Amino acid sequence: MTEAAPSTPPVPPVPAVPGAFAPRLAPGIGPDGTYTLGGQITAFLLGLYAMVVFFPALIAAALLYTWAEERFERDPAGARTRVIWSWICVTAGPVVGLLAALLVGGLVYGIVRLVTG
């Protein structure tokens, strides 16, 4: 024999109140969930930046870690050193790249301001 679950009346939706907290959209995302034009441009430029600036550090880190894996049995201290340098490439590489990009951007901005008056 089956028992029916007790019926509860549906809860009516709460009307929107001015000043109430509404869920915020992610930057660059429209109300329909797709990228806005600004979001598309930003995502493209940041993707290019990450590929150019961070990719070399990732390759160096991958190579260092691969070399470390080959040395763990023969030379644990050398392998450990390579792993540490691998982590330094992954963590410090993007920071150095970001600082370099900011420096170059500032120089370009200053030169453009100087030339255009």
N, C-alpha and C positions, 0 to 999 in steps of 0.2 A: 504494500500500500504506500502511496506517496503522499506527502504532506505539502501543502502549498505554503510558500513563504509568506509571512505577513506583509500586506501591502502598505507601503508608505507613500504619502503624497509627494509628488515631485517638488523640489525646492525651486521657487521662482528665481530668475536671474536678478542680481543686484543691479539697479540702474547706475549708470556712470555718474559720478559726482565730480564737479569741477574741482581740480586740485588733488584728486585722489591719485594714488600711485598706479600708474599704468606700466605694463611691461615695456621696457625699452628695447628698441631694435639694435642689432649690432651695427657698428659703424660701416657705412657703405652698403647696407642692405635695405632694400625698399620694403614697404608694408606687405607686398606679395611674396617676400622671401627671396627675391632675385637681387643680383647686384645692381646698384645704381650706376650711372655713367661714371661718377667720381670713384665709386668702389671698384669698378672694372679697371680704371686707369691706375688707381693706387695699388691694386693687387698685381697688375702687370709690372709696374715699376719696382715694387718690392720683390717680386719674383726674380726679375733680372738682377737686382742688387744682390740677393742671396746667392744666386747662381755664380755671379762673378766674384764676389768678395769672400763668401764662406766656402765655396766649393774647393779651392786649393787647400785650405786648412783641413777640410774633411779628407781629401786625398792623402795628404801628409799623415794625418792621424791613422787612416786605414793602413797605410804602408808600415808605419812604425809598429802598430799593433800586430800586423801580420809577421813582421820580423821578430817581434817579442814572442809570439806563439812558437816560432821555430827554435827559440833559444831557451825556453823554460827549463828543459831537462839538463842541458849542458851548462848554462850560465844564468842562474836565477837572478843574480844581481844585475847583469846586463839587460835581461828581459824586463825586470822591474823598472829600470831606468827608461827603457823604450816605452813602456806602458805609461809612465808618468809624463813623458814628452808627448805621447799621443793625446793624453787628457789636456795637456797645456795647449796643444794645437786646436782642440775642439772648443775649449773654453776661452782662451785668450785670443785666438785667431779672429773670431767675429768681433770682439771688443776692439782690437787693433784696427780691423777693417772699418768698423763704424767710426772710430776716431779719425782715421785717414779720410774717410768720405766726408765727415763734417769739416775737416780742415780744408780739403779741396773745394767743397761747396762754399765755405766762407771766403776763400780766396777768389773764386769765380764771382761770387756776389759782390765782393769789394771792388774787383776790377770793373765789372759792369757798372756799378755805381759811379766809379771814378770816370769812366769813359763817357757815360751818358750825362754826367753832371748832376 
